[in-house]
């Protein structure tokens, strides 16, 4: 039992170099979830009562020997209300996604593409689907 204790103290005395200790990797799907939630947060700030839906796909570029966990290129798909300032809402989504992914995943976000998949208009009557207004 004494040999085990001595071995543990000997290991603590000689630290392992940082490059040999291991690494933390953040999965792409985790970054995608962070980005989607950030997009929903941005849309909710703009219109708190409007239903928001957002999902994201992420490409993560890893860099060896860097302090951060990589560089992410994010594509977010959103549904927006119409009429609204679509450009401003997309800008808000880009800023929020960049900020939240950087803060929560310690990743640089080099590119955020926002795809508007659908516009919701309260003016269109959903019961009369055959008519175009």
N, C-alpha and C positions, 0 to 999 in steps of 0.2 A: 504494500500500500504506500509506503514511503517513496518508492521509485516513481509511482504515478504522480505524486505531488511534486517531486523534483523535476520531472519531465514537463509538467505544466508551467512551472516557474521558469524553466529554461526557455520554453517557447515564448513566454511573455518578454523575456529579456532580449531576444533577438527578433525584432519586428520583421514581418514579411513585407517586401517592397510592394508599393501600391499596385503596380501592374500585374502582380502575381496573386493578389488576394481574390480576384473574381470581378464580376461586373453585374450591374443591374441593367436589365433590358426591359423596356416597356413595350408590351405587345401592341401591334397596330390596331387591333380591335379595341384596346383600352383607349388609345388616342382618339379613335373614331367616336367612341362613346362620350369622351370629354368634349370633342368638337360639336357633336350633335346637341349635347346639353347646353353648351355655350351659345349655340345658334338659337335654341329655344328661349334662353334667358334674354338674348338681345331682342328677339321678336316680342317677347312678353313685356319688356320695358317700353317698346314703341306703342303697343296696343294691348293693355292688360286684360281686356275682356275678349279679345279675338282668339279663336282657337289657333294654336300654332302646331305645326308638325315639321320636324326636321330630322334628316338622317345624313350620315356622313360616310364617305370612303376616304381612306388615308393611305398615302404612300410615304413610308419613312425611309430616309436615307441615313445610314449609319456612318459615322466618322470614327476611325480608330485613333486613339491617343488624345481625344478631346475631353474636356471636363463635362460637357453637357451630354445628353443621351441621344443626340442625333438631330437631324433636320427633317421636318415634316412638311409634306405638300398635301394640302387638305382640299377635298371637294365636298361641299355641303349642298344638299338638295332641300329646298324649303317650299312651303305653301304660304302664299300671302293673301291678304285681303285686297279687294279692288273696289273702288279706286283708292290708291294710296301712293305715296312717294316710294316707288320701288327701288330707285337708286340709293336713297338714304337708308332704307331698311337693309339693303345688301351691304352697304358700307358699315352699318352698325354690326351686322353679323360678322364681317371680316375682322373688325377691330376686336370684338368680344372673343372670337375663336382664337385669334393670335395671342391675346392676353391670357386666356384661361389655359390653353395648351402649354404656353410658356411657363405659367406659374405652377400648374399642377403636374406636368410631366417633365419639366426642365428641358424642353426641346425648343429649338428655333423653328418658327413657322415661316418658311420662305415664300409660300404661295397659298392663298385661299381662293378657290373658285366657288362662286355661289350660283347654283342652278335653280331657277324658279320653275318648279314642276307644275304648279297649278295656281290659278288665281281664284279666290272665292269672292263672288259678288252678291251682296244682299239684294241687289236689284233684280236678279234673275229668279224667276219662279221655278222651283225645283219640280213642281207637279206637271208642268208643261214642257217636257224635255224635247219635243219635236220642233218647237219654235226657236228661232234665233232672233234675239232683240237687237 
